Amino acid sequence: MLRRMNTFSGQKLAAVVKELENFAPTSWAEKWDNVGLLIEPHREKQIKKILLTNDLTEPVVKEALEKEVELIISYHPPIFKPLTRITQSHWKERVVAACLANDIALYSPHTAWDKKSGGVNDWLSKAVNILSIRPLEPELGAPPGTGSGRYIETKMELSQVVESLQKRIKNSVHVALAVGHTPKTLIQSVGICAGSGASLLKGIQADLIITGEMSHHEVLEFTHNNTTVLLCNHSNSERGFLHEFCPILAKSLNEECLVFVSEEDEDPLVTVASDINKELSAFVDVYKQLDPA
């Protein structure tokens, strides 16, 4: 049961930002990214409630207002391209306006959390039985294990990985079979990139790729180079990390802030056929037709 709100003394915004930077410095983020403290209220308030979300949508803002939070941590930066105006004509502008009007601070970590050892990509990697793991592109000057993407050595049948990934993201997995692969194919190497990973994973020699999304032609390129692709939908490959990070942040703030994950945040894409047992059954049926023995 959650403690009563008046038992949380809170911390100053600068102190919370310092702890977020200690967890994953924004200097690790990609140069094209827009991370860090994006909105700083003009009136300083003690940060007692912190809402974690993958995307800052209007339903999430409404939730933040109803729950009277002082800080929103949005994994994806809501302010990415420069805003030329803040009006009520576009949902992104309305989101920013609501934060400003209600003195809600906004912080975004994005690719800094991706690179962090123990961050988003490592969370996604736990869907696989890991024999060894390393970043695809190590971050120079950072602790070992920090960097973009992950390369994993494992020993699992493809159908086992599909089922494990389904449980990890708590959603459906889209399977693009490589030419010659079957559900019984032994997977020994896996390339992983949460979100949209085609550009980072391009050219990687692996039996399997796990990412959030790819274009049709990017998928074809992998499958014709003997690599099966598993797609989770973009934010489904990231969102689960928030639940793992929630107690980490609360502990780093000496339990002086209430930290919780949004109930309104969700991937905009919904896969109707989400029963993994039916999907795997269909998967196996295809395999039997290819190899009746």
Beta strands, then each sheet from edge to edge (+ up, - down):
strand 1: 36-39
strand 2: 49-53
strand 3: 71-74
strand 4: 105-108
strand 5: 132-134
strand 6: 137-138
strand 7: 147-148
strand 8: 150-157
strand 9: 174-176
strand 10: 186-196
strand 11: 208-213
strand 12: 228-231
strand 13: 258-261
sheet 1: 1+ 4- 3- 2- 13-
sheet 2: 5+ 8- 10+ 11+ 12+ 9-
sheet 3: 6+ 7-
end
